[in-house]
Amino acid sequence: MKIALLGYGKMGKTIERLAEERGHEIIFRITEDIEKYDLQKADVAIDFSVPDAAFNNITTCFKKQIPVISGTTGWLKRYEEAVKICKENDAAFIYASNFSLGVNLFFELNRQLAQMMKNFPEYKIGIEEIHHTQKLDAPSGTAITLAEQIIAASGKTGWKLDKASDNELPITAKRIENVPGTHVISYESPVDTIKIEHVAHSRDGFALGAIVAAEWLQHKKGIFSMKDVLF
């Protein structure tokens, strides 16, 4: 598989190492104007760029019918627009706030727990996420996904960073040096606390999941998710 890396930061370099270990070839490492590259040579593009570049990177690939795996967060206000362009060009797309197998299992656990807890309003719900200081967006895309799952089950009206009203779900975002990613969901009552937690030990889990998704997406058309890949 010939891969175009859209973004060549720490995650891009991790994807490069693991992809090559799996026998794939990185043919482009794109950190500038994507139009300078002959994308038709790539079998797939893996996007871990920056929010300001992501939409243009992704949709440029769609217009050339290059399948795209994207883990960039902070651009999702234009997600539906990107999906429309993907469909118009008969391309293929997987976006995930987190490609880690463990995190996707955690998503399923979070969804089930939220359903179980919806009839116990005495528990106050909170989300905490911790990432490295180079992470540009807050809260993380993973935290937002977790929040949306809880909101769907709990009747909360939305989420808010830090202070939230009784009808909102609070998310606390911390930035600490060399933390790949930690997410904690807590349900706290006057008598006890219930918590579930996912702690990433390195970027390898995120990168490997993106590569597995790219392998799966080959020769497919349409919009998919990591749930399609893993379950």
Secondary structure, DSSP 8 states (H G I E B T S, - for coil): -EEEEE--SHHHHHHHHHHHHTT-EEEEEESS-GGGS-GGG-SEEEE---HHHHHHHHHHHHHTT--EEE---S-GGGHHHHHHHHHHTT-EEEE-S---HHHHHHHHHHHHHHHHHTT-TTSEEEEEEEE-TT--SSS-HHHHHHHHHHHHHH---EEEESS--TTEEEEEEEE-TT--EEEEEEEE-SS-EEEEEEEESSSHHHHHHHHHHHHHHTT--EEE-HHHHH-
